[in-house]
């Protein structure tokens, strides 16, 4: 049998990390033997476990250890990371370490150094002169980059479930349900937002057009104006229908305030795009008086950056839309590293895309009427996301009112 000893540390009982570890080993056909375990007896105490993992082949053992590393398991015998130089642009050495979104350190030159700008599904590259480590997506790899290969010398520290009561954000505790106490969650999110802003932190919004369709655009615009939002990441649709609602009072041809169908209203979003094209950009439309209100207007007036990532289904699109998706991803990646909280609202594809870019330390909320949106985020590795299944037309007004309370 091929054997290695791993160590787990933290609130490994509360967060089910110990249970998940044993489950992964058995499910993949390995065996384990618990060599040591020390269970914390107070809320402030952490627990430790040392486990011997064995498998029939080195390849199976490596596969098991690879999955366990995402849970925070570290190999007991500390060795330096193995660095191999890339031989071609956009090509990594075989066996490269694929990063998670959790806080990660590597053992290099006798010291544990942090991996900067952590993100899932990337490579870890080491600058040997500066003795720094950072992640790179495979598309950004250059020939000669020194890339971490294998699991030796890699330590992952996932966030752990809080032992305190009444915590809004609890790692591995985000069941998807429409029966959660909505007001308690919203009040908790509002308090977190106030605390983040009081400390000088940043909050991002990932939004879909349903924000405008449900009549909640004015609340998001107010949150931007009040200084609660520091970046908006969306697509062509959110901006287009926000501008349509300002110019024509409709969203997808439906009158926002009354819900009535407007004659020829289905053409309004194209007419809105046309007017912005005539001005040259959203900013120029604000400056020349074409656009006088709404989410995008408030972003321009309050210097709040936005990233509008294009897709093949876009009408127009607006001149501000970034049609090169790789370029849009790079810009979103930059903002993902800056924020302390992200609220993803009614947009499955943009939520999953942003979730893939976020470090697990970022407090994340996904609000959608469709439970599968939240489930898919968790299935793709964004286990830190708090899921709220509710109507956007209910959520945003309640959140705004909670933030405005003294």
C-alpha positions in Angstrom: 0.0 0.0 0.0 1.1 3.6 -0.8 0.7 5.7 2.3 0.9 9.4 3.4 0.0 11.1 6.6 -2.2 14.2 6.5 -3.1 16.7 9.1 -6.4 18.6 9.7 -6.7 21.7 11.9 -9.5 24.1 12.8 -13.2 23.6 13.6 -13.0 20.3 11.7 -15.9 18.7 13.7 -18.4 21.7 13.4 -17.7 22.2 9.7 -17.9 18.4 9.0 -14.4 18.6 7.5 -13.4 15.4 9.3 -16.5 13.6 8.1 -16.0 14.8 4.5 -12.3 13.7 4.7 -13.1 10.2 5.6 -15.9 10.1 3.0 -13.6 11.2 0.2 -11.0 8.5 1.1 -13.6 5.7 1.2 -15.5 6.9 -1.9 -12.3 6.9 -4.0 -11.3 3.4 -2.9 -8.6 4.3 -0.3 -8.3 3.5 3.4 -7.5 5.6 6.4 -6.3 5.2 10.0 -6.8 8.0 12.5 -3.4 8.2 14.3 -4.2 11.2 16.5 -7.2 13.4 17.3 -7.5 16.3 19.7 -11.0 17.8 19.9 -11.4 21.4 21.1 -13.6 21.7 24.2 -14.3 25.4 24.1 -15.7 27.7 21.4 -12.3 29.3 21.0 -10.5 26.0 20.7 -9.6 24.3 17.5 -9.4 20.6 16.8 -6.5 18.6 15.3 -6.4 15.3 13.6 -3.5 13.2 12.1 -4.7 10.6 9.6 -2.8 8.0 7.6 -4.2 7.7 4.1 -3.4 4.6 2.0 -4.2 3.5 -1.5 -3.3 0.6 -3.9 -1.4 2.8 -6.3 0.6 6.1 -6.2 -1.8 7.6 -8.8 -4.9 6.8 -6.6 -3.2 8.2 -3.5 -2.3 11.4 -5.4 -5.9 11.7 -6.6 -7.2 11.3 -3.0 -4.7 13.8 -1.6 -5.6 16.3 -4.3 -9.3 16.3 -3.3 -8.4 16.4 0.4 -6.2 19.5 -0.1 -9.3 21.5 -1.0 -10.7 20.7 2.5 -7.6 22.0 4.1 -5.7 18.8 4.6 -1.9 19.3 4.6 0.7 16.6 4.1 2.4 15.9 7.4 5.9 15.6 6.1 6.8 19.2 5.0 8.8 19.3 1.7 9.6 22.3 -0.5 7.2 22.8 -3.4 8.3 21.3 -6.7 8.7 24.0 -9.3 8.8 23.2 -13.0 9.3 25.8 -15.8 6.7 26.1 -18.5 8.1 25.4 -21.9 5.4 27.2 -23.9 3.0 30.1 -23.5 -0.4 28.9 -22.3 1.0 25.4 -21.4 1.7 24.2 -17.9 3.9 21.3 -16.9 2.1 17.9 -16.4 0.9 17.4 -12.9 0.6 21.1 -12.1 -1.2 22.1 -8.9 -4.7 23.4 -9.7 -5.7 26.0 -7.1 -8.8 26.3 -5.0 -10.3 29.6 -3.9 -9.2 29.2 -0.3 -6.3 30.9 1.4 -3.2 29.0 0.3 0.5 29.0 1.3 3.5 27.2 -0.2 6.6 26.1 1.5 9.4 27.7 -0.5 13.0 28.4 0.5 12.4 27.4 4.1 9.3 29.6 4.6 5.6 29.4 4.2 4.7 32.2 1.8 1.1 33.2 0.9 -0.2 32.7 -2.6 -1.4 36.1 -3.7 -4.7 36.9 -5.6 -6.0 33.4 -4.9 -8.6 32.1 -7.3 -9.9 28.6 -8.1 -8.8 26.6 -11.2 -5.6 28.5 -11.7 -1.8 27.7 -11.5 0.5 28.8 -8.8 3.5 30.7 -10.2 6.6 31.6 -8.1 8.8 34.7 -8.7 12.1 33.3 -7.3 13.8 36.6 -7.2 11.0 38.3 -5.2 10.2 35.1 -3.3 6.5 35.7 -4.0 3.8 33.3 -5.2 0.6 34.2 -7.1 -2.0 32.6 -9.3 -2.3 32.7 -13.1 -5.0 31.4 -15.3 -3.6 29.0 -17.8 -4.2 31.5 -20.7 -1.7 33.9 -19.0 1.1 31.4 -18.6 4.3 32.4 -20.3 7.3 30.2 -21.3 9.7 30.1 -18.4 7.2 30.6 -15.6 8.1 28.6 -12.6 4.9 26.6 -11.8 4.1 24.5 -8.7 3.7 20.9 -9.6 2.1 18.3 -7.2 0.9 18.8 -3.7 4.2 18.8 -1.8 4.7 22.0 0.2 1.1 23.3 -0.4 -1.1 24.2 2.5 -4.8 25.2 2.0 -6.8 26.9 4.8 -10.6 27.0 4.0 -12.9 29.2 6.1 -14.6 27.3 8.9 -18.1 27.4 10.1 -18.6 29.9 13.0 -19.4 28.5 16.4 -21.2 31.7 17.3 -24.9 31.9 17.2 -26.8 34.3 14.8 -24.1 34.4 12.2 -25.3 35.2 8.7 -22.3 33.8 6.9 -21.4 30.2 7.9 -19.1 28.2 5.7 -20.7 24.9 4.5 -24.0 25.8 6.0 -25.9 27.4 3.1 -28.8 25.2 2.5 -30.9 26.3 -0.4 -34.4 26.9 0.8 -37.2 29.4 0.3 -38.2 28.9 3.9 -35.3 30.7 5.6 -36.3 33.6 7.7 -35.9 36.3 5.1 -36.0 39.4 7.3 -33.4 38.0 9.7 -31.1 37.3 6.7 -31.6 40.7 5.2 -31.1 42.5 8.5 -27.9 40.4 9.0 -26.6 41.3 5.5 -27.4 45.0 6.1 -25.4 44.9 9.3 -22.5 43.2 7.6 -22.6 45.8 4.8 -22.5 48.7 7.3 -19.6 47.1 9.1 -17.7 46.6 5.9 -18.2 50.2 4.8 -17.3 51.5 8.3 -13.9 49.8 7.9 -13.3 51.2 4.4 -14.2 47.9 2.7 -15.8 47.4 -0.7 -19.0 45.8 -1.8 -19.8 44.6 -5.3 -23.0 43.8 -7.1 -23.5 41.1 -9.8 -26.8 41.9 -11.4 -29.3 40.7 -14.0 -32.0 42.5 -15.8 -34.7 41.2 -13.5 -33.6 43.9 -11.1 -35.1 46.4 -13.5 -38.0 44.2 -14.6 -39.3 43.9 -11.0 -39.1 47.6 -10.4 -36.1 47.3 -8.1 -33.7 49.3 -10.2 -34.5 52.5 -8.3 -33.3 50.8 -5.0 -30.1 49.6 -6.5 -29.5 53.1 -8.0 -30.1 54.5 -4.5 -27.6 52.1 -3.0 -25.0 53.3 -5.5 -25.8 56.9 -4.7 -25.6 56.3 -0.9 -22.1 54.9 -1.3 -22.9 51.2 -0.5 -21.8 49.8 -3.8 -18.3 50.0 -5.1 -18.5 48.1 -8.4 -21.2 46.5 -10.6 -20.5 43.5 -12.7 -23.3 42.6 -15.2 -24.1 42.2 -18.9 -25.6 44.2 -21.6 -29.1 43.4 -20.5 -29.0 45.1 -17.0 -27.6 48.3 -18.4 -29.9 48.3 -21.5 -33.1 47.8 -19.5 -32.0 50.2 -16.8 -31.5 52.9 -19.5 -34.8 51.8 -21.2 -36.7 52.3 -18.0 -35.2 55.8 -17.6 -35.9 56.9 -21.2 -39.3 55.2 -21.7 -40.5 54.1 -18.3 -40.6 50.5 -19.5 -38.5 47.3 -19.2 -38.9 44.8 -22.0 -41.8 46.9 -23.1 -43.7 46.6 -19.8 -44.4 49.8 -17.9 -42.3 49.4 -14.7 -44.6 51.3 -12.3 -47.9 49.7 -13.4 -47.0 46.4 -15.1 -49.1 47.4 -18.2 -48.1 46.4 -21.7 -47.1 49.4 -23.8 -47.9 49.5 -27.5 -44.7 48.9 -29.5 -42.9 48.7 -26.1 -40.9 45.7 -27.3 -38.8 48.1 -29.4 -37.9 50.3 -26.5 -34.7 48.5 -25.5 -33.3 48.9 -29.1 -34.3 52.5 -29.1 -32.4 53.0 -25.8 -29.3 51.4 -27.3 -29.6 53.6 -30.3 -29.7 56.8 -28.2 -26.6 55.7 -26.2 -24.8 54.9 -29.5 -25.7 58.4 -30.7 -24.1 59.9 -27.6 -21.1 57.6 -27.9 -21.1 56.0 -24.4 -23.1 55.8 -21.2 -20.9 58.5 -19.7 -21.3 60.8 -22.6 -25.1 60.2 -22.5 -25.1 61.4 -18.9 -23.0 64.4 -19.8 -25.1 65.5 -22.7 -28.4 65.1 -20.8 -29.7 62.0 -22.7 -29.6 59.8 -19.5 -30.9 61.5 -16.4 -31.4 58.7 -13.9 -31.1 55.0 -13.0 -28.4 52.6 -12.0 -25.9 53.4 -14.8 -26.5 57.1 -14.3 -25.7 56.9 -10.6 -22.5 54.8 -11.4 -21.3 57.7 -13.7 -22.3 60.5 -11.3 -20.6 58.7 -8.3 -17.5 57.3 -10.1 -18.6 53.7 -9.4 -16.9 51.4 -11.9 -18.9 48.8 -13.8 -18.0 45.8 -16.0 -20.5 44.9 -18.7 -19.4 41.6 -20.1 -20.9 40.7 -23.5 -22.3 37.5 -24.8 -23.4 36.1 -28.2 -27.1 36.8 -27.4 -26.7 40.5 -26.8 -28.8 43.1 -28.7 -26.7 46.0 -29.8 -24.8 45.8 -27.6 -24.3 49.1 -25.8 -20.9 50.8 -26.6 -19.7 50.2 -23.0 -20.1 46.4 -23.3 -16.8 44.5 -23.4 -17.3 42.0 -26.3 -14.0 40.2 -25.7 -15.0 37.8 -22.9 -11.3 37.1 -22.0 -10.7 40.8 -21.5 -13.9 41.1 -19.5 -12.8 38.3 -17.3 -9.5 40.0 -16.6 -11.2 43.1 -15.5 -13.7 41.2 -13.3 -10.7 39.3 -11.8 -9.2 42.6 -10.7 -12.3 43.7 -8.9 -12.9 40.2 -7.4 -9.7 40.6 -5.5 -10.6 44.1 -4.1 -14.1 43.4 -2.7 -15.0 42.2 0.8 -18.6 41.3 -0.1 -20.4 40.4 -3.3 -24.2 40.3 -3.7 -25.2 38.3 -6.8 -28.8 39.1 -7.9 -30.9 37.2 -10.5 -28.3 36.2 -13.0 -27.2 32.6 -13.2 -24.3 32.9 -15.7 -22.8 36.0 -14.3 -23.1 34.7 -10.7 -21.3 31.4 -11.5 -18.7 33.3 -13.5 -18.0 35.7 -10.6 -18.1 32.9 -8.0 -15.3 31.2 -9.9 -13.2 34.4 -9.6 -13.8 35.1 -5.9 -11.5 34.1 -3.1 -13.5 32.2 -0.4 -12.7 34.9 2.1 -15.1 37.2 0.3 -18.6 37.2 1.9 -20.9 36.2 -0.9 -24.7 36.2 -1.2 -26.7 34.8 -4.2 -30.3 35.9 -4.4 -32.5 34.3 -7.0 -36.0 33.0 -7.4 -34.6 29.8 -8.9 -33.0 27.5 -6.3 -30.8 25.8 -8.9 -28.8 29.0 -9.4 -27.6 28.8 -5.8 -27.1 25.1 -6.0 -25.0 25.4 -9.2 -22.7 28.0 -7.5 -22.1 25.6 -4.6 -21.5 22.6 -6.9 -18.8 24.6 -8.8 -16.8 25.2 -5.6 -18.3 28.4 -4.2 -19.3 26.8 -1.0 -19.0 30.1 0.9 -22.0 31.5 -0.8 -25.1 32.3 1.3 -28.1 31.4 -0.8 -31.4 33.2 -0.6 -34.4 32.0 -2.7 -36.8 34.9 -3.0 -38.2 37.4 -5.5 -35.8 40.3 -6.3 -38.7 42.7 -6.1 -39.0 41.8 -2.4 -35.3 41.5 -1.5 -33.9 44.8 -2.8 -36.5 47.1 -1.2 -36.2 45.3 2.1 -32.4 45.5 2.0 -32.5 49.2 1.1 -34.9 49.9 4.0 -32.7 47.9 6.4 -29.6 49.9 5.4 -31.4 53.2 5.8 -32.5 52.4 9.4 -30.5 54.1 12.2 
